[in-house]
Each structure stands twice: as C-alpha cells, then as structure tokens.
Amino acid sequence: MKSLKRLGSVAMIGAVLTLAACGGTGANNANSDSAEKQLEGQIKVDGSSTVYPIMEAVVEEYQAEQPKVKVSVASSGTGGGFKSFIAGETDLSNASRPIKDEEKAQLEEKGIDYTELRLAYDGLSVVVNKENTWVDHLTLDELKKIWLEDGKTKKWSDIREGWPAEEIKMYSPGTDSGTFDYFDEVILEEQPINEKATLSEDDNVLVQGVTGDKNAIGYFGYAYYAENKDKLKVVPIDGGNGPVEPTNETVESGEYAPLSRPLFTYVKNESLKKEEVQDFVEFTIDQAAALSEDVGYVKLPDEEYKKDLEAIKAVK
C-alpha cells in the first residue's frame, strides 16, 4: 500500500513539473521572460530640481534591475529642462509646473508629440533660520510684501509691528525653476521679485543661505525642507483659513493652500518607441508612489498612477 501511495505521489509531482515546463499559464511565463530580459540603451532626463530627488531614487532602483540601460538625470530647472526637450536633447523632462502654452507651441512646431505624467504632490515650503524666534506664521499678503520689488530695503519690522528692524535676506529658486514660476504666479501675481533676493537653480544653495543668516527667508520644494528640517524652521502659511504647516496630510488634502501643487514628468512619444524608454517610464510610474514618499513628497491616489499607465499604453 505504501508503495502504491508513493507511486501515486511521484506521478502527481511529475505531472505538475510537466505542466510547469510546458508553461502552464502563458501570463506567468511572459512575466518571467520579461523580468529576465536585459535591455540596453541610453535615456536622458533633465528639468526640475524639485522633481530631481524622485527621479534620482527611481534611477537608482532601475539600474539595479537594468544595469545596461544608462539613465542620466540633470536638474537645470523646469524651464531649462523644457528647452532641452524642445531642442531634441532629452527623452524626459521633469517639471514642477504644467507645461506653458509657448512651450507647447514650440514642441508642435518641431513636430514633437509628448505625454504628461503626474508623479507626486509637493508643498512649496517657506523657511526661515532656526534662530528666528519672531516669525510664527505668514499671510499671503505678508509673503508678497517681503518678496515684491518696490524699491525699498525690506526689514522684518516693515512686515509686522514688533518684529526686529533688521534687513530681510531673501533666497529664491532661479527664474528657470518651476518653483519660481509657481511662487511668481500665486504669491507675486507675476510682478517683479525683489532685486536683492539671491536666486539659484540649486536648492542646496538656498538651504545654505537660510541656515547661514538669522534674518534669512527662502522657499523651495517640501523634500528639501524635510531633508534639512533639523537646520531650518518651516513657516505655517495663512491662506485665509488660519496658519497651516506643510505636511503629508495637509498637502494631500489641499488644506495647505495655495502652495500645494502636483509634480510632473513629460516623455516624448517618439522616445517611447524604444523598448528601454518604455520600460523605464513604466517602472517610474510603478515606483513613484513609494519613492516619492521616501524622498519627502506626497504620493498621488492610486487612480492617478493607473491613468499614467493607461496614457503610456495608449501611445504604445
């Protein structure tokens, strides 16, 4: 009896192994083949310094899976990235604002079709020096008063009574930055920024500027504040419903208004015809939720990532 049972077990195991060898389910077999396939090629990415930490994290993960695909990522700012995109120098362009009408027109003129993909939410963060004990929050009007060019030297005492009569030192992203564009539109209402402000496309320069001066103020993406929160003091912003500090919860809910915004990457449809670009873009979307949180941003709802993947499949 034991012998018959053993024979029956061996027969069943043999049948299972035979089915597996024959590829019992085509889908699993296809996935296995796809996972094992090693791609080759080069992918060029440029654009927003705000989106850069997300893309840098994605590339690090992707290179572990596809080491023969060389992905280079630069951060010349949203505007600078679109210039390279329009010139045909890059496959993807990261942006911390939606593409402008004039940029769309230039791409159309060059015959370049593209697909817009959302990656995460950002809460543009206003920060001051850790030793600043007087700023507890700022209203939108006070922010505008600080940053707007009016021919005067700005002192903290000009902004609110009782604050020190010390000159305010301002640090802002450069004019090629989507963060600058967003701040310019929402806070300055497209009026000139204060001429004494130090502008830089490198957010680390802004962090250093604010940490090095007790009377400094600056702004940049939430991830750079999160990375340096031990050295900086974030300023709650009163958009009309009381002061709100940027956090994952207030950014995702929209409570941190009007300084919450989506972050994008744009991919050329022609580039998507290359297997390695398509694979990288799909990988980026798959990883965006987890990696955006890892580097200090706020993930989108799952439905948004599904829309991104559908958009890629539609091009394909």
C-alpha positions in Angstrom: 0.0 0.0 0.0 2.8 2.4 0.9 4.4 1.6 -2.4 1.3 2.5 -4.4 0.9 5.7 -2.5 4.5 6.7 -3.2 4.0 5.9 -6.9 0.9 8.0 -7.0 2.7 10.9 -5.4 5.6 10.6 -7.8 3.1 10.6 -10.7 1.3 13.7 -9.4 4.6 15.6 -8.9 5.7 14.5 -12.4 2.5 15.9 -13.9 2.9 19.2 -12.1 6.5 19.6 -13.3 5.5 18.7 -16.8 2.8 21.4 -16.8 5.2 23.9 -15.4 7.8 23.0 -18.0 5.2 23.5 -20.7 4.3 26.9 -19.4 1.1 26.1 -17.5 0.0 29.8 -17.7 1.2 32.0 -20.5 0.9 35.1 -18.4 3.3 33.9 -15.7 5.7 32.7 -18.3 5.6 36.0 -20.1 6.2 37.9 -16.9 9.2 35.7 -16.1 10.6 36.2 -19.6 10.1 40.0 -19.2 11.7 40.1 -15.8 14.8 38.3 -17.0 15.2 40.3 -20.2 18.1 42.6 -20.0 17.8 45.8 -22.0 20.4 48.2 -23.3 20.4 51.9 -24.3 20.7 55.4 -23.1 18.0 57.6 -21.6 18.4 61.4 -21.0 16.4 63.3 -18.4 16.5 66.9 -17.4 14.4 69.5 -15.7 13.0 70.5 -12.3 15.4 70.4 -9.3 12.2 69.7 -7.2 11.4 66.5 -9.1 15.1 65.5 -9.2 15.1 63.6 -5.9 12.2 61.4 -7.1 13.9 60.7 -10.4 17.3 60.1 -8.8 15.7 57.5 -6.5 13.9 55.8 -9.4 17.1 55.6 -11.5 19.0 54.0 -8.6 16.3 51.3 -8.3 16.1 50.8 -12.1 19.8 50.5 -12.6 19.8 47.5 -10.1 17.3 45.8 -12.5 18.6 47.0 -15.8 22.3 47.9 -15.4 23.0 48.1 -19.1 20.5 50.9 -19.6 22.3 54.2 -18.8 20.0 56.9 -17.4 21.4 60.3 -17.0 19.5 62.9 -14.9 20.2 66.6 -14.9 18.4 69.4 -13.0 18.7 72.6 -14.9 15.2 73.7 -13.7 11.8 73.2 -15.3 12.3 75.9 -17.9 15.8 74.7 -18.7 14.5 71.2 -19.0 11.9 72.1 -21.5 14.4 74.0 -23.6 16.5 70.8 -23.9 13.3 68.8 -24.5 12.3 71.1 -27.4 15.8 71.0 -28.8 15.6 67.2 -29.0 18.3 66.6 -26.5 16.3 64.6 -23.9 13.7 61.8 -23.7 12.0 63.0 -20.5 11.5 66.5 -18.9 10.8 66.8 -15.2 8.6 69.8 -14.2 7.2 71.4 -11.1 4.6 73.2 -13.1 2.4 72.3 -16.1 3.9 73.0 -19.5 3.3 76.5 -20.7 1.4 77.4 -23.9 4.5 78.8 -25.5 6.4 75.6 -24.8 3.6 73.6 -26.2 3.7 75.7 -29.4 7.4 75.2 -29.8 7.1 71.5 -29.5 4.3 71.5 -32.0 6.4 73.5 -34.4 9.2 70.9 -34.1 6.7 68.1 -34.6 7.3 66.6 -31.2 4.4 64.8 -29.5 4.6 64.1 -25.8 2.7 62.6 -22.9 2.2 64.3 -19.5 2.6 62.1 -16.4 2.0 63.1 -12.8 4.4 61.7 -10.2 3.6 63.2 -6.8 2.3 66.2 -4.8 4.6 68.9 -3.4 4.0 71.6 -0.7 6.2 74.6 -1.6 7.8 75.3 1.8 8.7 78.7 3.2 11.5 78.5 5.6 13.5 80.8 8.0 16.6 80.4 10.1 16.3 78.2 13.2 17.3 81.3 15.4 14.4 83.3 14.0 12.1 83.4 17.1 9.6 86.1 15.9 8.0 84.6 12.7 5.2 82.2 13.9 3.3 82.3 10.6 2.9 84.5 7.5 -0.2 85.5 5.5 -0.2 85.6 1.7 -0.1 89.4 1.8 2.9 89.4 4.1 4.7 86.9 1.8 4.0 89.2 -1.1 5.2 92.3 0.8 8.5 90.5 1.6 9.3 89.3 -1.9 7.8 92.0 -4.1 10.2 94.6 -5.6 9.1 98.1 -4.6 12.4 100.0 -4.5 12.8 99.7 -0.7 15.1 97.7 1.6 12.8 95.3 3.4 13.1 94.9 7.2 11.2 92.5 9.3 9.7 95.4 11.2 8.1 96.5 7.9 6.2 93.3 7.6 4.7 93.1 11.1 4.8 95.5 14.1 7.1 94.3 16.8 9.4 92.4 14.6 13.1 93.3 14.5 14.3 96.3 12.5 16.7 94.0 10.6 17.1 93.7 6.8 15.5 90.6 5.4 17.8 88.4 3.4 15.9 86.5 0.7 16.7 83.2 -1.1 14.7 82.1 -4.1 14.9 79.4 -6.8 16.1 80.8 -10.1 13.9 82.0 -13.0 14.3 78.8 -14.9 12.7 76.9 -12.0 9.1 75.8 -12.0 9.1 76.6 -8.3 9.9 80.2 -9.1 7.2 80.2 -11.7 4.6 78.9 -9.2 5.6 81.3 -6.5 5.6 84.1 -9.0 2.1 83.3 -10.2 0.5 82.5 -6.8 2.2 85.0 -4.5 3.7 87.8 -6.6 0.9 87.7 -9.2 3.6 87.9 -11.9 5.1 91.1 -10.6 8.9 91.6 -10.3 10.7 89.8 -7.5 12.8 91.8 -5.0 16.1 92.7 -6.7 18.0 91.9 -3.5 16.9 88.3 -3.5 19.6 85.7 -4.1 18.4 83.4 -6.9 19.8 79.9 -7.6 18.7 76.8 -9.5 20.4 74.7 -6.9 18.1 74.2 -3.8 21.1 73.3 -1.7 22.5 76.8 -2.2 19.2 78.2 -0.9 19.3 75.9 2.2 22.8 77.0 2.9 21.8 80.7 2.5 19.0 80.4 5.0 20.9 78.3 7.6 23.8 80.8 7.5 21.8 84.0 8.3 19.5 84.7 11.2 17.5 87.2 9.1 17.1 85.0 6.1 14.0 83.6 4.4 13.7 81.2 1.5 11.3 78.8 -0.3 11.7 75.5 -2.2 10.1 72.1 -2.5 8.9 70.2 0.5 11.5 67.4 0.1 14.4 69.9 0.6 12.8 71.1 3.8 12.2 67.6 5.0 15.8 66.7 4.3 17.0 69.7 6.3 14.3 70.2 8.9 16.9 69.9 11.7 18.6 73.0 10.3 15.5 75.0 9.2 12.3 76.4 10.6 9.2 75.9 8.4 6.7 78.8 8.4 3.0 78.0 8.5 1.1 79.9 5.8 -2.3 81.5 6.3 -4.1 81.2 3.0 -7.3 82.7 4.5 -8.4 79.9 6.9 -5.7 80.2 9.5 -2.0 79.1 9.5 -1.2 75.7 8.0 2.1 73.9 8.1 3.1 71.8 5.1 2.8 68.1 6.0 2.0 65.0 4.0 -1.6 65.2 5.2 -2.2 68.9 4.6 -0.5 68.8 1.1 -2.5 65.7 0.0 -5.8 67.1 1.3 -5.3 70.5 -0.3 -5.5 72.2 3.2 -2.1 73.7 2.6 -3.4 76.1 0.0 -2.4 77.7 -2.3 1.2 76.3 -2.1 0.3 72.7 -2.8 1.0 71.5 -6.4 1.5 68.4 -8.5 4.9 67.4 -9.9 5.2 66.1 -13.5 7.5 64.4 -16.0 6.9 64.7 -19.7 8.0 61.9 -22.1 8.4 62.2 -25.9 6.1 59.8 -27.7 8.9 59.0 -30.2 11.2 58.0 -27.4 8.5 55.6 -26.1 9.0 53.5 -29.2 12.4 52.5 -27.7 11.9 49.5 -25.5 14.2 50.7 -22.8 12.4 54.1 -22.6 9.0 52.5 -22.4 10.3 50.1 -19.7 11.9 52.9 -17.7 8.8 55.1 -17.8 6.5 52.2 -16.7 9.0 51.4 -13.9 8.9 55.1 -12.9 5.2 55.1 -12.6 5.1 51.8 -10.7 7.7 53.1 -8.2 6.5 56.7 -8.0 4.2 56.2 -5.0 6.7 54.6 -2.7 9.8 56.6 -3.8 8.1 60.0 -3.7 7.2 59.4 -0.1 10.8 58.1 0.6 12.3 61.4 -0.6 9.8 63.6 1.2 6.9 64.2 -1.2 3.3 63.1 -1.1 2.1 60.2 -3.3 -0.9 60.6 -5.6 -4.0 58.5 -5.3 -3.6 55.1 -6.9 -6.1 56.0 -9.7 -3.7 58.8 -10.8 -0.9 56.3 -11.4 -3.3 54.0 -13.3 -4.2 56.9 -15.6 -0.5 57.4 -16.2 0.0 53.8 -17.2 -3.1 53.9 -19.4 -1.7 57.1 -21.1 1.6 55.2 -21.9 -0.3 52.2 -23.2 -2.4 54.5 -25.4 0.8 55.8 -27.0 2.2 52.3 -27.4 
